[in-house]
Amino acid sequence: LISGNSILAALKFDEARGALLYQDVRYLLIRPETLATFQKAVEEKLGAGADALLFTGGFTGGSLSAQRYREVFGLSDEQAVQFMARMGAEIGWGNITITHFDAARGELALMIDSSPFAAAYGKSERGVCHLVRGVFAGLASGIFRRAVVADEDKCVAMGHARCHIVIRVA
Ligand SMILES: [Zn+2]
């Protein structure tokens, strides 16, 4: 049902380019299996070093989106954090809940129910939702104006009921 989804309701289709746009920013739909296969192929080459590459991709997207939508909608720090969580759910990244946000201390924590990244990946000994971890680290780093560390201490891929990500200034 699109009516409860503000992102899909505002999504524009540029038929000539085959482009999907939200607020003039291009997005693409991609199957989680595509990303999970890519992730495993990179891990085969780099081991845990692959995590940082996916994280960096997410970080860039999160930084750009946070900047863009803060400008477009005139959001405060708190509103930007809530907007990104809501948008994450509306673009299918799982049901994201901000569990802790303290701008003064430079702390942000979130919980993800039904992460498509974990579901597509299968079992793992460490967290696999590096894109989400990166997006919110990018957002947080922009708000705190500092480098941050981001840790997924619980992940469905590790056998937990939901994913949990903790971000704090480095
Ligand atoms: Zn996860």
Boltz pocket constraint, residues with backbone or C-beta under 6 A from the ligand:
constraints:
  - pocket:
      binder: B
      contacts: [[A, 115], [A, 118], [A, 127], [A, 128], [A, 129], [A, 152], [A, 154], [A, 155], [A, 156], [A, 157], [A, 163], [A, 164]]
      max_distance: 6.0
